[in-house]
Amino acid sequence: MNDVTGNSFVSAEWYVEECACPMCGRAESEATRYEQIPFKIKRCSSCALWFLSPRLAEEDAQQFYHSDAYFAGGHGESGYEDYSVQERSLRATFRKFLKTIDAKAATGGAFLEVGCGPGYLLDEANSYFESLAGVELSDKAAKQAASLTGARIYNDIEEIDDVPAFDCIVATHVIEHIYEPVAFVETLARRLKPGGSIILAAPHMGSLYRRIMGRRWPSFKYPEHVSFFDQKTLPDLFRRAGLEVTGNVPYPHVFPLSLVLSKFGIKGPLWTDGVDVTLPATTISFQAKKRVNI
Ligand SMILES: [Zn+2]
C-alpha cells in the first residue's frame, strides 16, 4: 500500500525528513543527481559525502531493522532469495576478506562484528581470533548467529560495556545505514583496545559500477541506505572519529552469476545459480587504528 519505492515496508504512516549532511552537519549540497520520490540523494558541498535527504525518520527506519522481515531481503545487500546460494557466496566473500585482514596484521585476540546477520563472517573468522562476539538488531538473525558460532551476540552495541575490550572490530555493509556515522564510529572506538583496528566496508560510491549503471546501481537502496562512501569520505569518517587511517582493504565480492545477470535485467538459466563470479571494487573498505597514547 502506497508503496512508492518498490519496498513493501515503506507505508503511508511513515515520515520522511530533510536532513543536513550526516558527516559534517553542513546544509549546503550540490544539485540532486539521483532521486526516487520522495527520496533524493545529495552530495555535501563541504565534505563531499553523498547522502539521502529527505530520508525516513530514524524511528521508522529502526522498526524494520529490528524486524525479522528485514532479513527476508537477504543479508549483505545481496537481495537474494535462495538462502543456500546466498550463504555460499557470502562465505566465499568473507573468506577472501579475512585473508586480507590477516595480511594486514589485524587478526588475533578478541573480535567483534557489528551487524553480524546470521553469523557467516563470524563463523569464518573463528580460526583467526581467540574470541568472537557479535551485534545484531534482528532477534531472529542474532539467534541464528549465536547457535552457528557459539559467540555472544548482543542486540545493541550499547549493551557492551563502554570499555576497550576488542582487538579488531569489523562492520561490513552497516555504515551506509547509520544516521549519525561519526558518533557510531566513536562508539565502536571506545570498545577498541589501543592499537586495535576497525575495518568498515560499504558500497563503493566511486566505483565504475555506479558510474556505468547510474540510477540503476543496486546499492541505491531506498530508503535503507542513507550515506554513500568513496575513497575520500570513508577515510575522512575515521579521522573525524579520532582514528588513524592505515589504508584501504581490498574487498573482492563473490556473487552468484545469476544475481549479476539479474542486475542487468537478464534471467539466467538455473545453472547460473551454481557459478560464482568475483567482482572487484563493488565495495570499498578501509582500516583504521586507535592510537596507543589515547
Ligand atoms: Zn558534509
Residues whose N, C-alpha, C, O or C-beta is under 5 A from the ligand:
A	BS01	ZN	C21 M23 C24 G25 R26 C44 S46 C47 A48 L49
